[in-house]
C-alpha cells in the first residue's frame, strides 16, 4: 500500500496484524542562532532552518479522525507548529499498546528530530500534504 496521505496512513495502520498506537511529534521551523545570510535567505523561502519539537501526543486509531481534526485539536494547545512527524507502535496479543508505553518512543522521536534523523518518520505539513525532505546540499 502506498502512503500518500493521512487517510492512507490510517488505512495502512488499520490493516496491520496487531492494533497500532500512533505517535505524533509536532515541530516548528526556526532559524538557528548565528545563521548566516544564505541561511536567512533560504529560511525566508521556506527551504531551510532547524526543526524544533514543540509537543507530542499518542493516540489509538479509534481516537483519530481526519487530519483536519488533528490540526484543530492541536490549536487548543496554543503551540505553533509547521510539521508533524508520525510513527506507530504495534500492539501485542491483539491489545493496543498503553499510552504509558508511548513515552519512551515519543522521547526518541524528539531526539531524532533534534539530530536531524527524520527519514525514519512520515511527515505532514499543516495543510495535510505529505512532506518529503531533500538531502542537505
C-alpha positions as CSV (number, residue, x, y, z in Angstrom):
1,X,0.0,0.0,0.0
2,X,1.4,3.4,-1.0
3,X,1.0,6.0,1.8
4,X,0.4,9.3,0.1
5,X,-2.0,11.0,2.6
6,X,-3.0,10.9,6.2
7,X,-6.0,8.8,5.2
8,X,-3.9,6.1,3.6
9,X,-1.6,6.2,6.6
10,X,-4.5,5.4,8.9
11,X,-5.7,2.7,6.4
12,X,-2.3,1.1,6.5
13,X,-2.2,1.2,10.3
14,X,-5.7,-0.4,10.4
15,X,-4.5,-3.2,8.1
16,X,-1.7,-4.3,10.4
17,X,-2.0,-7.7,12.2
18,X,-1.8,-6.0,15.6
19,X,-3.5,-2.8,16.8
20,X,-1.5,0.3,16.5
21,X,-0.9,3.3,18.7
22,X,0.0,6.4,16.6
23,X,2.8,8.7,17.7
24,X,2.9,12.4,16.7
25,X,5.7,14.8,17.3
26,X,4.9,18.4,16.2
27,X,7.8,20.7,15.2
28,X,8.3,24.3,14.3
29,X,10.8,25.5,11.7
30,X,13.2,28.0,13.3
31,X,16.2,30.0,12.1
32,X,19.3,28.7,14.0
33,X,21.3,31.0,16.2
34,X,24.2,32.5,14.3
35,X,22.6,31.9,10.9
36,X,24.4,33.5,8.0
37,X,22.8,35.5,5.2
38,X,22.5,32.4,2.9
39,X,20.7,30.5,5.7
40,X,18.4,33.5,6.4
41,X,17.6,33.7,2.7
42,X,16.8,30.0,2.4
43,X,14.7,30.2,5.6
44,X,12.7,33.1,4.2
45,X,12.0,30.9,1.2
46,X,10.9,28.0,3.4
47,X,13.9,25.9,2.3
48,X,16.0,25.9,5.4
49,X,16.2,26.3,9.1
50,X,16.1,23.9,12.0
51,X,13.2,21.9,13.3
52,X,12.3,22.3,17.0
53,X,9.8,19.9,18.5
54,X,7.0,21.7,20.4
55,X,4.7,18.9,21.5
56,X,4.0,15.2,21.3
57,X,0.9,13.1,21.5
58,X,-0.1,9.5,21.2
59,X,-3.5,8.2,20.0
60,X,-5.2,5.0,19.2
61,X,-6.7,4.6,15.8
62,X,-10.2,4.9,17.5
63,X,-9.2,8.3,18.8
64,X,-8.2,9.6,15.4
65,X,-10.4,11.1,12.9
66,X,-9.3,13.2,9.9
67,X,-6.1,15.2,9.7
68,X,-8.2,18.4,9.9
69,X,-9.5,17.2,13.3
70,X,-5.9,16.6,14.5
71,X,-4.9,20.1,13.4
72,X,-8.0,21.6,15.1
73,X,-7.2,19.7,18.3
74,X,-3.6,21.0,18.2
75,X,-4.8,24.6,18.1
76,X,-6.2,24.2,21.6
77,X,-2.7,23.7,22.9
78,X,-1.5,27.2,21.8
79,X,1.7,25.6,20.4
80,X,2.6,26.8,16.9
81,X,3.9,24.1,14.5
82,X,4.8,23.6,10.9
83,X,5.4,19.8,10.5
84,X,4.1,16.8,12.3
85,X,6.2,13.6,12.3
86,X,4.3,10.3,12.6
87,X,5.3,6.9,13.8
88,X,3.5,4.0,15.3
89,X,3.8,1.3,18.0
90,X,2.5,-2.2,17.3
91,X,0.4,-4.0,19.9
92,X,0.8,-7.5,21.2
93,X,-1.7,-10.3,21.6
94,X,-4.4,-8.2,20.0
95,X,-4.1,-5.4,22.5
96,X,-3.1,-1.8,21.6
97,X,-0.1,-0.5,23.5
98,X,-1.0,1.6,26.5
99,X,-0.4,5.3,26.4
100,X,2.2,4.9,29.1
101,X,4.3,2.8,26.8
102,X,4.5,5.7,24.3
103,X,6.6,8.0,26.4
104,X,10.0,6.5,25.6
105,X,9.3,6.2,21.8
106,X,8.0,9.8,21.8
107,X,11.1,11.0,23.6
108,X,13.2,9.1,20.9
109,X,11.3,10.9,18.2
110,X,12.1,14.2,19.7
111,X,15.8,13.2,19.9
112,X,15.8,12.1,16.3
113,X,14.2,15.4,15.2
114,X,16.9,17.4,17.2
115,X,19.6,15.4,15.5
116,X,18.1,15.6,12.0
117,X,17.4,11.9,11.8
118,X,13.9,12.4,10.4
119,X,14.0,10.0,7.5
120,X,12.5,7.2,9.6
121,X,9.2,9.1,10.0
122,X,6.4,10.2,7.8
123,X,5.9,13.9,7.9
124,X,2.9,16.1,7.1
125,X,2.6,19.9,6.7
126,X,-0.2,21.7,8.5
127,X,-2.2,21.6,5.3
128,X,-2.1,17.8,5.3
129,X,0.3,17.4,2.5
130,X,2.9,14.6,2.9
131,X,6.4,16.2,3.2
132,X,9.4,14.7,1.5
133,X,12.7,16.2,2.7
134,X,15.6,16.6,0.2
135,X,19.1,15.7,1.4
136,X,21.1,18.7,2.6
137,X,23.3,20.1,0.0
